[in-house]
Amino acid sequence: MTNSALLPYQDLKDAFKDGGGIVIDTYPSELWHALDHTGCTRYRNFLMHDWLPHLKHTTQKLAQGGSMADLRCGPGRGSIELAKPYPMARFYDFDAYHKNVSTA
């Protein structure tokens, strides 16, 4: 993931020197795949096994077919993992980056 994040090295270097940042599409698709891969593990482990058990009201609502919105969803891994034990629930994912939306 770090290698992919640094591939647009000259653009990053110029942005730090001159300001203004870089366009998100400058990063290669390998970076987004790596982020998705690491996110999948985090969601599967932390969200489902560490955090969710402490949200009794939320899990009850989801079990009854409740709705949940995920802002900045990335490729939707959180909702994918949540939909497995809560098939009656509705999940709405939103992300400003078009490639994440198309992947989700």
C-alpha positions as CSV (number, residue, x, y, z in Angstrom):
1,M,0.0,0.0,0.0
2,T,2.8,2.4,0.9
3,N,4.6,1.8,-2.4
4,S,1.4,2.6,-4.4
5,A,0.8,5.7,-2.3
6,L,4.2,7.0,-3.2
7,L,4.1,6.2,-6.9
8,P,3.1,9.8,-7.9
9,Y,6.3,10.9,-6.0
10,Q,7.1,13.9,-8.1
11,D,3.6,15.2,-7.9
12,L,3.5,14.7,-4.2
13,K,6.9,16.4,-3.8
14,D,5.7,19.4,-5.9
15,A,2.5,19.6,-4.0
16,F,4.4,19.8,-0.7
17,K,6.8,22.4,-2.1
18,D,4.2,24.5,-3.9
19,G,1.0,23.8,-2.1
20,G,-2.3,22.9,-3.7
21,G,-2.3,19.1,-3.3
22,I,-2.8,16.6,-6.1
23,V,-5.8,15.2,-7.8
24,I,-7.0,12.0,-6.3
25,D,-7.0,10.2,-9.7
26,T,-3.2,10.6,-9.7
27,Y,-2.9,7.6,-7.4
28,P,-2.8,4.2,-9.1
29,S,-5.6,1.7,-8.8
30,E,-3.3,-0.6,-6.8
31,L,-3.6,1.9,-3.9
32,W,-7.4,1.6,-3.8
33,H,-7.2,-2.2,-4.0
34,A,-4.7,-2.3,-1.1
35,L,-6.9,0.0,1.0
36,D,-9.9,-2.1,0.3
37,H,-8.0,-5.3,1.2
38,T,-6.9,-3.8,4.6
39,G,-10.3,-2.3,5.2
40,C,-12.0,-5.6,4.7
41,T,-9.9,-7.2,7.5
42,R,-10.6,-4.3,9.8
43,Y,-14.3,-4.4,9.2
44,R,-14.6,-8.1,9.5
45,N,-12.7,-8.2,12.8
46,F,-13.1,-4.9,14.6
47,L,-16.6,-3.8,13.4
48,M,-18.2,-7.2,13.7
49,H,-16.5,-8.6,16.7
50,D,-15.3,-5.7,18.8
51,W,-17.5,-2.7,18.2
52,L,-20.9,-4.1,17.2
53,P,-21.5,-6.2,20.3
54,H,-21.5,-3.0,22.3
55,L,-24.2,-1.4,20.2
56,K,-27.2,-3.4,21.5
57,H,-29.8,-0.8,20.3
58,T,-28.2,-0.6,16.9
59,T,-28.1,-4.4,16.4
60,Q,-31.7,-4.8,17.5
61,K,-32.8,-2.1,14.9
62,L,-30.7,-3.8,12.2
63,A,-32.2,-7.2,13.0
64,Q,-35.7,-5.7,12.7
65,G,-35.0,-4.4,9.3
66,G,-33.7,-0.9,10.2
67,S,-31.6,1.3,8.0
68,M,-28.1,2.6,8.2
69,A,-26.1,5.1,6.2
70,D,-22.3,4.9,5.8
71,L,-20.8,8.3,4.8
72,R,-17.4,8.0,3.1
73,C,-18.1,4.3,2.6
74,G,-15.1,3.6,0.4
75,P,-15.9,0.4,-1.6
76,G,-18.7,-0.5,0.8
77,R,-16.9,-3.2,3.0
78,G,-18.6,-2.1,6.2
79,S,-22.1,-2.5,4.8
80,I,-21.1,-5.8,3.1
81,E,-20.0,-7.2,6.4
82,L,-23.1,-5.8,8.3
83,A,-25.5,-7.2,5.7
84,K,-24.4,-10.8,6.3
85,P,-25.9,-11.1,9.8
86,Y,-28.6,-8.5,9.1
87,P,-30.2,-9.4,5.8
88,M,-33.4,-7.6,6.6
89,A,-31.7,-4.3,7.1
90,R,-31.1,-1.6,4.5
91,F,-27.7,-0.1,3.9
92,Y,-27.1,3.2,2.1
93,D,-23.5,4.0,1.2
94,F,-22.2,7.4,0.1
95,D,-18.7,8.4,-1.1
96,A,-17.5,11.4,-3.0
97,Y,-14.8,9.5,-4.9
98,H,-16.4,8.1,-8.1
99,K,-14.1,5.0,-8.2
100,N,-15.2,3.9,-4.7
101,V,-18.8,4.3,-5.7
102,S,-18.4,2.2,-8.8
103,T,-16.5,-0.5,-6.9
104,A,-19.2,-0.6,-4.2
